[in-house]
Amino acid sequence: MPYTITEIEVTQPLPNLAIPEADTGIALILRRKDKPIGFLMKALPEKSVLASEDLAQLIAQEIGAKLLEESIREELISPIETNNFPSLTVAICTKDRTDNLTRCLGSLLKLQMPVSEGLPQFEILVVDNAPSDEQTKELVAALPSARYVREPKPGLDFARNHALQEATGEFLAFLDDDVVVDRKWLDGLREAQAENPGAAAFTGLVLPYELLTEAQILFELRGGFRRGFEKIRYGKILPANPLYPCGSGIFGAGCNMAFRRDVLLQLGGFDDALDTGAPLPGGGDLDIFYRVIRAGYPLVYEPQYVVYHQHRREIEKLRRQYWTWGLGFMAFAVKSYQSDPPQRSQFFRLIIWWFKYQLWQIKERIKGRNPLPIGMIFAELWGGIVGLLGEYPRSLKRIEQIRRQFS
């Protein structure tokens, strides 16, 4: 079942790739001079060999135009100076997942304290959200260059807002505990900020950490969390998108995002009634991306700002993820419809489009042109229905109860 993930540096001689026994394909992260520029997956028989000539043809088909584009860019555009990057806090909001957190912190510490530098490059802040034990605290205590805080109120956006208050950096980046940062992660954020000094938010590329199970492969075949390998600067309008900026899922993923801290404070932080945990595990990132754009600030997507995400390994957990996506999206849409009257017609059209899209997915599945099982499509559809029928108001009531409980 597994797909082995292999990095290929396209400026070096290409290897012959042997498919391990029991594998059913390969996944390739393509880099040019260490810069990620492409990702591809291909089903192949176990123990087969992909010759270097065939690999070259496959790469040319996938990213030939991108390779030409990068060569021209390198000739015409001088590297941008990134030494004046503002101070940065990297926050990891976590709950009872020390194995994931250990792996995430391990990748981050390599960038925080590079061998060639004597001082930390950024602050690491671990926000322990309503923990059931002291394991996370003990883990962070053993790391001299990371800081620990506890947020007793359960809910991801409670934890994010605690990070917002505790952070010392001018910029605040958020990572989920189930990601590993790429070696170019900090360079990518620095470059994006230097190229876009007026931007208030940044998102980055999310690639798979592993492809070991049917659920992980299925999710990535459908696109995963990827948003492509082109730099994008989002502003007030996007002419090709009539529903912009309401469909804020286009901007990136909440597992890898960064903001100017002063802008987050100006906007009032994250909405505690979204991303609340099990009852409503989503919508918080969609909401903050949308509010940044509506406040008039640019949002930048930078493909060098890369993390690797451990997708759900079990089919049932993947099905629940699709349900939460429908639930969180519709809760965000209902909240924004109510709170942003000038955009109501846009959100109404977005909701109609979303349901039509789900029905189109079902149709494509019946015709055999959609790899996603129909049960997962129905799960997302049902989540959206539940979200539309009052989930955000219900969440507001739950959040008030939590606040009273911890006041």
C-alpha angles and dihedrals in degrees: 000000000000126000110211111225112224131182116223123195101207094200090063127071107283118243131224106254119218115202108226122236112276092019118121099197149339136263118204128200104201119208133182114202086344093306115123108240106158150009129202139172127203131180112231134167117264116265091016122131127230105208119222090247091055090044090053090052091048092050092047091053092049103041108005093120091045092053090053091047092052092049091052092046090052091052097046106033124058117221111270122242111250102173094103095064113148122245113283137208117195112204125197113191109201144165125199096325105115094155091058092041092051091055094045094048091047091059092044096049090059089062096039094056109027116184092242094055129068099202133055112268093214144354120266115211121185114198111200106206115209093320122199094212144010098260096107092047091051092048094053093042088063091058113077094197099052129075126215129211130169125223108194097190108088114236136087095241091051086056093046091051090049088054089050090057095043100043119106098192126098086228124047121202123191125208128180114233091240095065134087118209121235120238088249094049097104093039089053093052092046092050093047091051093046091051092045108032092165096054119113100194137035132192130183148200118290117202129177119274091204140357102204105130140046091251094053094047092046092051093049094045086059091054103273112211093321120134097179138261101278125100111244129190112197119203138167095302138028107194096200092054115066092188095052129166096008094075090065095167086089091071099069143271131303093230089074116030139124135196143186100260094219091057092051090051091048090053092050095251126264124338106257090205091066125066089021098156125254098357094053111004099176150033099079096102093044089052097050093045090052093047092050091055093044089052088060100254125131119245118206130206111205119187093200089061089086136173133171115229126204103227123209109284097203126071092223092053090048089051090052090050090058089049091052090048090057091044096047095044094052093044088054091047093050092046092050093045089057098040101040108048096177089062098047096105089050093052092046090055090045092055091049090048091049094055091046089051092053090051090048089053090054090050092050091049091053089052091050095245098111119068093201113103112246090238090065092049089052090047091057091044092051091047089054092051091051090047092050093050099068107298095135094052089046089051092051089057092048091050092052089052090051092049091051091047092056099035 
